[in-house]
């Protein structure tokens, strides 16, 4: 089932390999979330062990929630504020120098629309990518399979259901582009 999950196919999460990886991630996550603020070096070491990649200068404020951790890749100088949820059944790539506000949720997992497979526990996942210098406002939700281009800003409370290009401001539910930052720079 783990290979099916990683391939973006339907899978059932009740799998010994997946449970082992999930519990290992949860153990590290619990330690990270319990680490005192004055022990920044320990927080950094725990993040480097938990995450697939953690660039230099990354700051993540606890509490953080994730499924596995190892499918999360965070670029240099990125800041992730309090209470973020990164559900990483598929890869989550967060570029360099991103700003992630409190209570942002990145969800790679989804379920079939058809009731029978959903009731039997089938699900799937699609990766999320945030390119460099993306700013997600407080409470933004990004759904499975979404890519957000470099330098884009997503307003607080928005739900991103589809890809967003580089250099724009998007707001709303679903998030829509309301401003082209390149035009305003002229």
MOBELMO-V228311 format. One line per field, one symbol per residue. ss: DSSP state (a for helix, b for strand, c for the rest). psi: psi as a letter, one per 30 degrees, with the letter a starting at -180 (. if undefined). burial: # if it has 24 or more other C-alpha atoms within 12 Angstrom, else .. A space follows every 50 residues. Layout:
ss = ???
psi = ???
burial = ???
This chain:
ss = caaaaaccccbbcccaaaaaaaaaaaaaaaaaaacccccaaaaaaaaaaa ccbbccccbbcccbbbcccccbbbccccbbcccbbbbccccbbbccccbb ccccbbbcbbbcccaaaaaccbbbbccbbbccccbbccccbbccccbbcc ccbbccccbbcccbcccbbbbcbccbbbbbaaaacc
psi = eeeeeffglklkfikeeeeeeeeeeeeeeeeeffkkefheeeeeeeefee lekjlkgkkkklkkkleeefgkjklkgkkjalhkkjjhelkjjkakhljj lkhkkjjfkllkekeeeefggkllkklkkjlkhkjklkgkkklkgkkklk gkkklkgljjflkklkhlkklajlkkkfkjfeeff.
burial = .#..##.#.####....#..##..##.##.###.#.......######## #####..###################.####.################## ###########..........############################# #####################...###.........
